[in-house]
Amino acid sequence: MCGIAGLIHRGNTSKVGFELQGMLQALKHRGEDSTGYALYGKTNGENFIMRFKIGENVAEGSSSVKEDVSVYDERKKIVDSYLSELGAKVIKEDRILPYSLRYEIQYDKDLMEFSQKIESVEGVEILSMGKSLEVIKDLGNAEVVCKRYNLDKVVGTHAIGHARMATESGVDIKSAHPFWGYPFSDVSVVHNGQLTNYWNNRRVLENKGMRFMSECDSELIAVYLAEKMRNGATLEEGMKESLVGLDGVFTYFVATKDSLGMAKDTMAAKPLVLYESDDLVALGSEEIAIRSILPHEIDTYDPFDGEVKVWQI
Amino acid sequence: MANLKTSEKKTKAQSMGLHSEVLTGKTQQKFFNPDEAENFYYFGTYDVDFNKRTEIDVKNMECREANKKIDELMKDGYGTIVIKNPQGKHSLGVGILNKLNLIFEGSLGYFGCGSMDGPIVRINGRVGWSCAENMMAGKVVIEKNAGSCFGAAIRGGDLICKGSVGARTGIDQKGGTIIIGGDAGAFTGFMMQRGRIIILGDVGINLGDSMYDGTIFVGGKIGSFGSDAVEAELTDSDQDWLKRKLKVAEIGENFDVSKMTKVVAGKKLWNYDALEPTEKKGAI
């Protein structure tokens, strides 16, 4: 069934990694095949941060094939050479896990061309590309992933996350949420539900040059919105169009560099609880997610069917 | 299946406004008889004293532990129990088949107060999905908002939300009354079979979709009618009942019930008495 959570501090920063970890851990009964974080950190806004994977986590329950670490090393070498070819300067490089890396990059050209080149390396996927966004996703529950990637100290303005029960595709990082809104900098999406016109939409979007990295239906939302924005729609306009264009049941969150939005399908088949105040908006599949960061008595409500909302930092 | 008709012969319970229809035909329904109430007995129910009051803090308890504690307190004769710090936990206050005053000082998660029969519950907060699902009797009052599937499949009692509720309120409702002080979402009264829903605010699309029976009263705007849901005449009797019900529920003071819209089943989709194909063969 999956659980989603998000929060946005308005006019302030906070330890969003720690807060989101608490929210997602409260939802772990909704699925702990994998957990993903999209954190919008406090950065100088000059360089891109690229989170990417060069292999899969082949832990218990994984649907991936085990590869030797030397394969990862070889892939990293190719990525490094491609970055050089693209004119991207690596300012800082962290290999957090054998298969997971974080690069701080100076780059000022087309992101689509960049992504296509990097992802042409077999087994390599850019999880996120942005000047404040970092997508971190892996197998296990929120606590496990947070600890594995040291996320509890990340300071930022907003974040969205996902606790996944795999139903439509494999237990692996490529099918885990959040999905990056390729090729847009700093756009990420998490989704709870099932989309029934996935293949129809996918075929249309692929013909328009959009890229899909998994067979997870939720990825469609990120690609769908990215395509709308590529054609000049605002985020909110794209989200409103998605209520008609996407078929099935869904509640999803989308975040950009300075905003966070939610959309709920016209049957309101998937849950969402919302808390709004002047300085904080917190939302999740269940109230207990919000309670993990706001233990005192608060006023919350369920957005209605077909509702779209967007908040700015 | 049964042929539904309005009978002039009303039982004592019906005269109190508990039922408006009598089932006849193949299906028989036994109405609750107040004279026989004392003969009702549930295993595991206790004699409690409403003046005997206690509090429990469930902040660090799992829902099973908290529900077990409530049961133990009823066994000790406590008739008024206050639950502190529920903090949105799921499945609190479920399966209580006892007379009891139960007060939650805070919000509940999913399935709060489900499958209960008898208690009077006040929730000084919000409730998540499927509050009071399958309630048989009693009264639940929610001071704030409620999630979707509010009062799903209830068979009796009063379920009152002073705020707004999500989608599919009263889905599969089989009796009792649901009262909403604010707005309600899509598919309210979806497939309801009996009972009444009162919404003082607006309601979303597909109101009363595929409802078999029962009545929905709406004070505000209606998004759209669902399949086989139709508007009916609001009678004086309806207005009297609405006034009485709202007064007892302590909600909508001075609300003008004469402007409410009454929605019932069009009964065009009914196929109850049609024979199954195999039965038709037998008849021939």
Interface residues (C-beta under 8 A of the other chain):
Chain A: T266 M267 A268 A269 P271 V273 E286 E287 I288 I290 R291 P295 E297 I298 D299 T300 Y301 D302 F304 D305 G306
Chain B: Q87 G88 K89 H90 G106 S107 G109 Y110 G125 R126 G128 W129 K144 N145 A146 G147 S148 G163 S164 V165 G166 A167 R168 D183 G185 A186 F187 G204 I205
